[in-house]
Amino acid sequence: MKKTVVGLNGSPRKNWNTATLLERALEGAAAAGARTELIHLDDLTFRGCSSCFECKRKGGPSYGRCALRDELTPLLERLPAADAIFFASPVYIGAESAQMRAFMERFLFPYIAYSQTTPSLYPKKIPAGFIYTMNVTEEQAAMIGFDRHFDVTDFALQRVFGSSERLLCTDTCQFDDYSAFTSDMFDAAAKRQRRLENFPEDCRKAFAMGERFALAP
Ligand SMILES: Cc1cc2nc3c(=O)[nH]c(=O)nc-3n(C[C@H](O)[C@H](O)[C@H](O)COP(=O)(O)O)c2cc1C
């Protein structure tokens, strides 16, 4: 049976860095025979966790799932059918976008059981990947300590899905025309060059990750 690989775009932009890499990852999965689906979280109206803890109430009707009902609900209900999931987000103020954060609260937290014996209520182990895009260079990201934040998200994904992998795309091109925006701290020509020379390599890595996820046993 065909595998299903789902990609969740946490960027409000549907054609820029994050969405493009996610599309490449899904193309890789499709090339390996998977059925793919791309979801733009920004298209859905939803809120973050309300801390009702109904997902943890013993014997409650919402045990292990989010009790809130909004446009995210149908997606949350069908995601466990996926055989692999890609999360993708731009880095906003050192973390995932608000759309992705709110989504992760609603999707991941219900499966994180407060139990020593059952750490995850997710019905199966699947490959989970996180694609991050950010303006800073790799060196700046390391200096600021972004990895510490990515590690925390990694930890949550590993706990829920059993494994996680990440791809970092740094020093991204943020606009088509740097001269139209206050951006004198950047070298516009270097950014353009980076887009032409390095971004395709990141796309190849995303494609390979998608292929690998679709072929995972
Ligand atoms: C609200 C906002 C906050 C941002 N904060 C950061 C940041 O803390 N660090 C960083 O490296 N880039 C930051 N950026 C830049 C984006 O992460 C970067 O341009 C990313 O590649 C955008 O993804 P997109 O092209 O898919 O929209 C920020 C951009 C916005 C709009």
PDBQT file of the ligand as one rigid body, heavy atoms in Angstrom, charges set to zero:
ROOT
HETATM    1  C1  LIG A 301       8.574  37.954  12.434  1.00  0.00    +0.000 C 
HETATM    2  C2  LIG A 301       9.909  37.496  11.924  1.00  0.00    +0.000 A 
HETATM    3  C3  LIG A 301      10.891  37.174  12.834  1.00  0.00    +0.000 A 
HETATM    4  C4  LIG A 301      12.124  36.684  12.396  1.00  0.00    +0.000 A 
HETATM    5  N1  LIG A 301      13.070  36.322  13.322  1.00  0.00    +0.000 NA
HETATM    6  C5  LIG A 301      14.219  35.766  12.910  1.00  0.00    +0.000 A 
HETATM    7  C6  LIG A 301      15.203  35.312  13.859  1.00  0.00    +0.000 A 
HETATM    8  O1  LIG A 301      15.042  35.406  15.065  1.00  0.00    +0.000 OA
HETATM    9  N2  LIG A 301      16.344  34.763  13.379  1.00  0.00    +0.000 N 
HETATM   10  C7  LIG A 301      16.570  34.605  12.024  1.00  0.00    +0.000 A 
HETATM   11  O2  LIG A 301      17.605  34.095  11.663  1.00  0.00    +0.000 OA
HETATM   12  N3  LIG A 301      15.659  35.010  11.118  1.00  0.00    +0.000 NA
HETATM   13  C8  LIG A 301      14.498  35.563  11.520  1.00  0.00    +0.000 A 
HETATM   14  N4  LIG A 301      13.558  35.961  10.595  1.00  0.00    +0.000 N 
HETATM   15  C9  LIG A 301      13.808  35.693   9.152  1.00  0.00    +0.000 C 
HETATM   16  C10 LIG A 301      13.152  34.392   8.689  1.00  0.00    +0.000 C 
HETATM   17  O3  LIG A 301      13.370  33.326   9.574  1.00  0.00    +0.000 OA
HETATM   18  C11 LIG A 301      13.721  33.948   7.337  1.00  0.00    +0.000 C 
HETATM   19  O4  LIG A 301      13.651  34.985   6.416  1.00  0.00    +0.000 OA
HETATM   20  C12 LIG A 301      12.976  32.719   6.816  1.00  0.00    +0.000 C 
HETATM   21  O5  LIG A 301      13.733  32.063   5.845  1.00  0.00    +0.000 OA
HETATM   22  C13 LIG A 301      11.616  33.108   6.253  1.00  0.00    +0.000 C 
HETATM   23  O6  LIG A 301      10.963  31.972   5.777  1.00  0.00    +0.000 OA
HETATM   24  P1  LIG A 301       9.990  32.085   4.499  1.00  0.00    +0.000 P 
HETATM   25  O7  LIG A 301      10.840  32.599   3.368  1.00  0.00    +0.000 OA
HETATM   26  O8  LIG A 301       9.552  30.685   4.251  1.00  0.00    +0.000 OA
HETATM   27  O9  LIG A 301       8.867  32.960   4.863  1.00  0.00    +0.000 OA
HETATM   28  C14 LIG A 301      12.363  36.523  10.998  1.00  0.00    +0.000 A 
HETATM   29  C15 LIG A 301      11.364  36.896  10.081  1.00  0.00    +0.000 A 
HETATM   30  C16 LIG A 301      10.152  37.397  10.526  1.00  0.00    +0.000 A 
HETATM   31  C17 LIG A 301       9.088  37.768   9.513  1.00  0.00    +0.000 C 
ENDROOT
TORSDOF 0
